[in-house]
Structure formats: C-alpha cells, structure tokens
Amino acid sequence: MYVCESVASLGRSELQLLLHVPVPIAQKPSPISSFIIAHQAFHKGFAVFIECLMDPDFLHAIKLTLMLAGVAVPVNVLFGLVAAINITRNDFPGKVRWGCLHGLLRGLRGIWQFLLLLS
C-alpha cells in the first residue's frame, strides 16, 4: 500500500464519520413535512396533478431525460470498465499518482456533498 493511499483512506473514513452520518440524519424529513409536501402537491385535487403530468412540456422533458440517460449510462459503464481493466492489469508511468488522485477525489466527495447540502 502506498503512503498516499493510506492517508487518503484515513481522511475518507474520518469524513464519512463526520459528514456522511450526521448530515443525512439532520436533513431527514419528518412525517409531518412529508405530509405537507403531499398536501401541497394534491391541494387542488388529484385531477390537476394528473393534468400536470400530461403537459406536453413535461412529457418532452421526461423523454429527453430518458434518452440522454439511455446514452450516458452505457457509455459511462463502457469507459469505466475499460479504465478499470487497464489500471489494474497494466503498469504505466503515473500509476501511483493516479491512485493518489483517485483517493483524494473519493475523500473530497463527502465535502462536496456537505457543501451542496448547506446551499
């Protein structure tokens, strides 16, 4: 194990303990807030809610989202598998730096999530 990987994993576990556990618990909606959200969605009636779902702009947005996800997910899986196979099976210059960068980015992910929750 490289020194940078052990430091990154130590930082990652501390971040998970400090940020990933308390923040979602503090942000967890109560049943009362869930009731308020449902009440706001259906306060004009269920028919109005269904009518909004049949809006052409809404249907176009859903169609576009599904189309883009249908292209992006397979491409992401393909490139991810090729990169993972090449990184694990082959030796190349900069492999140690790549491992350090990967560990650093995984550790910073919790900080970005925390900052997004604050905004």
C-alpha positions as CSV (number, residue, x, y, z in Angstrom):
1,M,0.0,0.0,0.0
2,Y,1.3,3.4,-0.9
3,V,1.6,6.1,1.7
4,C,-0.7,8.5,-0.2
5,E,-3.4,5.8,-0.4
6,S,-3.3,5.1,3.4
7,V,-3.5,8.9,4.1
8,A,-6.4,9.2,1.6
9,S,-8.3,6.3,3.1
10,L,-7.7,7.6,6.6
11,G,-9.1,11.0,5.6
12,R,-12.0,9.4,3.8
13,S,-13.1,7.3,6.8
14,E,-13.0,10.4,9.0
15,L,-15.0,12.4,6.5
16,Q,-17.6,9.6,6.3
17,L,-17.8,9.6,10.1
18,L,-18.0,13.4,10.4
19,L,-20.1,14.3,7.4
20,H,-22.0,11.4,5.9
21,V,-23.6,10.2,9.2
22,P,-24.8,13.4,11.0
23,V,-25.8,15.4,7.9
24,P,-28.4,13.0,6.4
25,I,-29.8,12.3,9.9
26,A,-30.2,16.1,10.5
27,Q,-31.7,16.6,7.0
28,K,-34.1,13.6,7.2
29,P,-37.6,14.9,6.6
30,S,-40.1,14.2,9.4
31,P,-43.5,12.6,8.6
32,I,-45.1,16.0,9.1
33,S,-43.0,17.6,6.4
34,S,-43.8,14.7,4.1
35,F,-47.5,15.2,4.7
36,I,-47.1,19.0,4.0
37,I,-45.3,18.2,0.7
38,A,-48.0,15.7,-0.3
39,H,-50.7,18.2,0.7
40,Q,-49.2,20.9,-1.5
41,A,-48.9,18.5,-4.5
42,F,-52.6,17.5,-4.3
43,H,-54.2,20.5,-2.7
44,K,-56.0,21.4,-6.0
45,G,-57.1,17.8,-6.5
46,F,-55.7,14.7,-8.0
47,A,-57.1,15.5,-11.4
48,V,-55.0,18.7,-11.6
49,F,-51.9,16.7,-10.6
50,I,-52.6,14.2,-13.4
51,E,-53.2,17.0,-15.8
52,C,-49.8,18.5,-15.0
53,L,-48.2,15.1,-15.7
54,M,-49.9,15.1,-19.2
55,D,-48.5,18.5,-20.1
56,P,-46.6,18.3,-23.4
57,D,-43.6,20.2,-21.9
58,F,-43.4,17.8,-19.0
59,L,-43.6,14.7,-21.3
60,H,-40.9,16.2,-23.6
61,A,-38.6,16.8,-20.6
62,I,-39.1,13.2,-19.4
63,K,-38.5,11.8,-22.9
64,L,-35.3,13.9,-23.3
65,T,-34.1,12.8,-19.8
66,L,-34.6,9.1,-20.6
67,M,-33.0,9.5,-24.0
68,L,-29.9,11.1,-22.5
69,A,-29.7,8.6,-19.7
70,G,-30.0,5.8,-22.2
71,V,-26.9,7.0,-24.0
72,A,-24.9,8.3,-21.0
73,V,-25.2,5.2,-18.8
74,P,-23.8,2.6,-21.3
75,V,-21.0,4.9,-22.4
76,N,-20.1,5.6,-18.8
77,V,-20.1,1.9,-18.0
78,L,-18.0,1.0,-21.0
79,F,-15.3,3.6,-20.4
80,G,-15.3,2.8,-16.7
81,L,-14.8,-0.9,-17.3
82,V,-12.0,-0.2,-19.9
83,A,-10.3,2.2,-17.5
84,A,-10.6,-0.2,-14.5
85,I,-9.2,-3.2,-16.5
86,N,-6.3,-1.1,-17.8
87,I,-5.4,0.4,-14.4
88,T,-5.5,-3.0,-12.6
89,R,-3.7,-5.1,-15.2
90,N,-1.1,-2.8,-16.7
91,D,1.8,-0.9,-15.3
92,F,2.3,2.6,-16.7
93,P,4.1,5.8,-15.7
94,G,2.0,7.8,-13.3
95,K,0.0,4.8,-11.9
96,V,0.9,5.8,-8.3
97,R,-0.1,9.4,-9.0
98,W,-3.4,8.1,-10.4
99,G,-4.0,6.2,-7.2
100,C,-3.3,9.2,-5.1
101,L,-5.6,11.4,-7.2
102,H,-8.4,8.8,-7.1
103,G,-8.1,8.5,-3.3
104,L,-8.1,12.3,-3.0
105,L,-11.2,12.7,-5.1
106,R,-13.0,10.0,-3.2
107,G,-12.2,11.8,0.0
108,L,-13.4,15.1,-1.3
109,R,-16.7,13.8,-2.5
110,G,-18.1,13.9,1.1
111,I,-17.0,17.6,1.4
112,W,-18.8,18.5,-1.9
113,Q,-21.9,16.7,-0.7
114,F,-21.8,18.6,2.6
115,L,-21.4,21.9,0.8
116,L,-24.3,21.1,-1.5
117,L,-26.5,20.3,1.4
118,L,-25.6,23.7,3.0
119,S,-26.6,25.7,-0.1
